[in-house]
Amino acid sequence: MGIISWIILGLLAGAAAKILLPGRDPGGLIGTTLIGIAGAFIGGWASARWLDRPISNEFYDGATWAAAIGGALALLIVYRLLFGNSRSR
């Protein structure tokens, strides 16, 4: 997959992470989108590095999607912990 595919995957992973972890984020839509893109890269890297699961070159591989969504969820949780959870407002 090329860089454009990873960005598109990151956008979709960010949306999926937002659906799985609803609420208002401190960064809003743009922050969540950037977290999704970074999460896709980090999730793919972590999957290949520590889980010994190389990322497929196919866009529709389930493991690639799971790694991207997992990375986006992890970053979204860390982001909320660091910059405040605005759900209570």
C-alpha positions as a printed NumPy array, in Angstrom:
array([[  0.   ,   0.   ,   0.   ],
       [  1.164,   3.474,  -0.743],
       [  1.114,   6.521,   1.483],
       [ -2.223,   7.695,   0.071],
       [ -3.805,   4.348,   0.934],
       [ -2.527,   4.618,   4.504],
       [ -3.941,   8.138,   4.807],
       [ -7.338,   6.979,   3.542],
       [ -7.174,   3.983,   5.867],
       [ -6.266,   6.352,   8.711],
       [ -9.247,   8.583,   7.988],
       [-11.563,   5.595,   8.073],
       [ -9.846,   4.154,  11.151],
       [-10.249,   7.495,  12.912],
       [-13.96 ,   7.488,  12.105],
       [-14.273,   3.908,  13.376],
       [-12.401,   4.805,  16.56 ],
       [-14.703,   7.772,  17.059],
       [-17.746,   5.515,  16.669],
       [-16.308,   3.006,  19.15 ],
       [-15.323,   5.741,  21.622],
       [-17.985,   8.441,  21.304],
       [-17.918,  11.803,  23.017],
       [-16.488,  15.216,  22.458],
       [-12.772,  15.34 ,  21.874],
       [-10.633,  18.341,  22.802],
       [ -9.362,  18.61 ,  19.206],
       [-12.691,  18.22 ,  17.436],
       [-13.057,  16.707,  13.987],
       [ -9.643,  17.772,  12.695],
       [ -7.833,  16.453,  15.769],
       [ -9.673,  13.14 ,  15.589],
       [ -8.869,  12.846,  11.887],
       [ -5.163,  13.443,  12.481],
       [ -5.214,  10.951,  15.35 ],
       [ -6.778,   8.395,  12.996],
       [ -4.069,   8.871,  10.399],
       [ -1.285,   8.675,  12.999],
       [ -3.001,   5.677,  14.593],
       [ -3.041,   3.822,  11.286],
       [  0.699,   4.304,  10.899],
       [  1.479,   3.461,  14.527],
       [ -0.876,   0.463,  14.575],
       [  0.69 ,  -0.912,  11.41 ],
       [  4.179,  -0.389,  12.742],
       [  3.369,  -1.972,  16.127],
       [  1.705,  -4.933,  14.432],
       [  4.731,  -5.596,  12.264],
       [  7.229,  -4.952,  15.064],
       [  5.811,  -6.677,  18.153],
       [  3.08 ,  -8.994,  16.941],
       [  5.217, -10.443,  14.153],
       [  2.348,  -9.775,  11.76 ],
       [  3.636,  -8.031,   8.664],
       [  1.171,  -5.632,   7.148],
       [ -0.339,  -6.823,   3.911],
       [ -0.03 ,  -4.887,   0.697],
       [ -3.766,  -5.202,   0.225],
       [ -6.116,  -2.439,   1.316],
       [ -8.9  ,  -4.835,   2.301],
       [ -6.871,  -7.051,   4.662],
       [ -8.667,  -7.495,   7.995],
       [ -5.479,  -7.509,  10.066],
       [ -4.406,  -4.21 ,   8.518],
       [ -7.756,  -2.652,   9.406],
       [ -7.641,  -4.047,  12.942],
       [ -4.128,  -2.665,  13.458],
       [ -5.126,   0.755,  12.121],
       [ -8.3  ,   0.973,  14.224],
       [ -6.46 ,  -0.318,  17.294],
       [ -3.746,   2.282,  16.837],
       [ -6.327,   5.041,  16.4  ],
       [ -8.205,   3.908,  19.526],
       [ -4.999,   3.82 ,  21.564],
       [ -3.982,   7.304,  20.426],
       [ -7.479,   8.673,  21.02 ],
       [ -7.475,   7.324,  24.581],
       [ -4.008,   8.75 ,  25.277],
       [ -5.042,  12.074,  23.734],
       [ -8.111,  12.274,  25.963],
       [ -6.067,  11.409,  29.034],
       [ -3.443,  14.055,  28.28 ],
       [ -5.633,  16.89 ,  27.076],
       [ -8.794,  16.359,  29.067],
       [-11.975,  14.508,  28.519],
       [-14.693,  16.953,  27.608],
       [-17.528,  14.427,  27.864],
       [-18.623,  15.888,  31.198],
       [-19.237,  19.34 ,  29.705]])
